[in-house]
Amino acid sequence: MLASEILTYQDFLKDTAEPIQIRLAMVKRFKETQNVSLVAREFKTTRQTVRKWVKRFSGAMGSLVNLSRAPRNPFRQIQTRTEELLIAFRQQYPSLGYDYIHHYLLEHGCKEIPSKSTVYAIWRKRGLLPKHYKKHEKKKDLRAIKAKYKPFEKIQIDVKELRDIPNYLDQSLALGIKRAKELPNKYGLPMYQYTARDVKSGALFVALSYMHNRHSAAIFADRVLTHLKGFGIVPKSIQTDNGTEFVNTLDAADESPLFIQVVTRNNKTRHLRIPPKAKTWQSDVESSHRIIEREFYDVVRANSDQNMVMKLRAYQWGFNVMRKNSYKGYKTPWEIICEEDDPEYATLSKSVMDFPACILDEKFNAFIRGGHHVGLPTNFFAKYFKFSSCAIDNTLGLYIPVKINGIPASLKYCAALILEGEPIAKTASTP
């Protein structure tokens, strides 16, 4: 029994595009029978197919291979001079694309304008197109760039909302019921985490807050800068997104927002804003939010907000000193700092990694009055604010001065801090 009695010619084509052996058997069968119709029935194909391969067969196996379907005289092939002009254009202007080709060719007396796909095909063939890096290759390049920074030279700051974490939200609502008379809302735990992360080492500084506003952001930035200043470190730049807690979203050039005033008051630290809708520019601090949610907030149990802060500070210490980061070469942030060649970091105390995590709302009074950890102009502050009459803030339960005599330009950001919000009418004496 012939194989052709079981399989058709089309079945062989499914297995390979060049069924040379079956074509050779078809030709030999024709030479035996000299009957095209009989061979076509036996091989279950058409008579035209039998005639085609009998006619093409010249005695060599190569004659049974499919012929090229490309046109013998391609009339659409561009001229050699046009191709040379395209190559010269790319070499002379590597940053310009297809949109500038038309004018360039006409300028050089060439009326043939090839299509966009043709132009890029020529450039690709000559190796004139930039290489497109894969995601893991881009990450390696960024690692090399970030490794050139000094520790704490550049810090990213962002805010993480905690109300979308089931484990944390359940505890917050349960504590809110127990402390309903004390709290301004239904949450018994702070609903926002303010995060600062060093780009070089990956060191993490965190604090909690019940509020998502510029007050908390400014207090957090002040505490981070003050903490680092205690170890002789002044960051060159602090980078944030374009949230209203950091910048004036209506005026990009406005330098008066409270957060920017706090960051730039020493004239050594710059505030950097990422471009709109470019969250990947904050990848370091954003990735820490994913890690801390999975490793801490999804499993932690706390019986009060202060207990939560204590556990958060313990996790922060472990993150900075004990947890190895695969992205940083399986090293801890502290190990990366210790490997720095600069002698300034060789003598740095390990305590720099123990940022005093807190509830930022509780530091409000100390911040606006220029407490021990805030470098505000406290000597002038008392002259322009009367503390004999105060209002109780309805959200924080803090005493806020409400009478203002006059404020110089250097204290405008302090005034903005105090006047923001709508304090209730009830007055109280200064505590």
PyMOL commands that set and color helices and strands:
alter all, ss='L'
color gray80, all
select helices_A, chain A and resi 3-5+9-15+20-33+36-42+47-56+61-64+80-92+98-107+116-125+135-146+166-178+214-229+258-264+279-297+305-321+326-328+333-338+343-346+350-353+360-368+378-384+409-419
alter helices_A, ss='H'
color red, helices_A
select strands_A, chain A and resi 154-161+192-198+204-209+237-240+270-273+385-392+399-404+427-428
alter strands_A, ss='S'
color yellow, strands_A
deselect
rebuild
show_as cartoon
